[in-house]
Amino acid sequence: MTVPSSPPSSVEVSSASFRDPSGFVFRRDGVLYRQVNRRYAEHFAALHASGLYDVLVAEGMLVAHERVDVESPRPEIAAVLIRPEPIPFISYPYEWCFGQLRDAALVTLDLQLQALAHGMVLKDASAFNIQFKAGRPLLIDTLSFEVYREGEPWSAYRQFCEHFLAPLLLIHDVDPWLGRLPALTADGIPLEVASRLLPWRSRLSASRLLHVHLHARSVRRYGGRAVPKRIQRRGLSQKALINLVQGLRHTVARLDWKAVGTEWADYETQHGYEPEDYAEKQRLVAEMLRTIGPAIVWDLGANMGDFSRIARATGAFVLSVDMDPAAVEQNYRRIVSEGETGIHPLWVDLQNPSPGLGWANSERDSLTARADADAVLALALVHHLAITGNVPLTSIADWLAQLGPSLIIEFVAKGDPQVQRLLVSREDVFDEYTREGFEAAFERRYQMLECRQIGESGRTIYRYERLQQ
Amino acid sequence: MIRFIRRMVFHPVPAAGTLLVALAAFHMVAPTRAWAYLDPITGSIVLQVLAAGFVAAIATFHRTRVWIAGLFRKRTGDPKS
């Protein structure tokens, strides 16, 4: 099909799309396109001719695309231009809970098995190539396949282990917070680092021994050297490669992290509300959301996603953000079991939201840079930011105003038992943390449209509209 | 260690495989402190080729276990057992 490109037209090549010589991603007039370069044309043709593309799209494992006739920013190397289906929200592996990372790992291995069954191979296994659409992980890099050559080992084996297996094992065997480690590196957790961090007993597991410890040792031993001739002569049969991938799949599928024991994992029984007040809060939030009618809602401090589901019921796509890995994990498992397609859970500490990362700080956008909400929910959140995090109320209002035009926010006064719990072991230096102080801080950025008491709880919910500035 | 001993008793084949590989490769697993520029692909390729036999043995073991479990399921007639 032809996409008209009448001037003035804006073109922006994606800052995250410069490493792969097979092609690149760009936006023209706000629409996302992918260029297939001439050097990759043979593999792209094989992707379709082998039937692999149709199978993967039908199975929901690969983002669908259509060929377009649009002006390329680099026509001299262009073979084909495609327009992929849009992804509702781009998130990164260090923002996923254990279950999300595991499902992304499994779909990557399934992609490789399907590719091998169609005479192709997955040439890279970057976790950044997986995104979530309709609640399930899928590959967004259409140029990740190439024609399989008998005897060739899997060039993405190390990348898979560093992007998926290492963080999964560290979360599973050591601590869930090690899931944040990939944010420190550009290309997964180095196997040598993972090998040192995993407990000694992990060497007694055949899969951990092979894929992490021996792998790390082998990478170091052969660093900077060409593949020995005898290894080249032996090669790796397709059957052996399939065994390797199936072995990895077996290992990953068996990992099961128990999402308990963290601070907020039992929130449903610890939120401090009487049942009737909690029901009243749900009713008020639903009513305010219906009034706003947002297409996209960001639920900040979502816990296990109760209010995300209320927002979802209004028809919105919901980003369900929380800092507690167990709460996000439980939210995700509920999403999977319910077959929910419009809620995306995200593991982010709002006192330290994801920064811009990668080359020139622009390969991976910061959370703020990805803000596209029509409405922001900040329920039972402000006291944590203001008292636990010592963030001034004015600064909280400034940041929330960057995320979207409408805000539904709860204020919990200092006398509330939940706030008293935060103050129990520290001096109360929060003189400005009063209802008046809160309203003054937020009225710098917003116009108050509603202010409602939540039953007998003493808590208040506000509906704000951002001021035009 | 207790977990490994338990595996040796209840799953002797994979546990023995693990032990063999662990012993044979002990010198490779000992952590070192060297940091240097690495070519990550070569070591990864060498490991895949060298470990192919071991990976095949594990795969055969799993397939055999699934096959035997299938036989027991057929005998008892209980799809969940």
Interface residues (C-beta under 8 A of the other chain):
Chain A: P153 W154 S155 Y157 R158 S195 R196 R201 R203 L204 S205 A206 L209 L210 H213 L214 H215 R217 S218 V219 R220 R221 Y222 G223 G224 R225 A226 V227 P228 I231 R234 G235 L236 S237 K239 A240 L241 N243 L244 Q246 G247 H250
Chain B: M1 R3 F4 R7 P14 G17 T18 V21 A22 A25 M28 V29 P31 T32 A34 A36 Y37 L38 D39 P40 I41 T42 G43 S44 I45 V46 L47 Q48 V49 L50 A51 A52 F54 V55 A56 I58 A59 H62
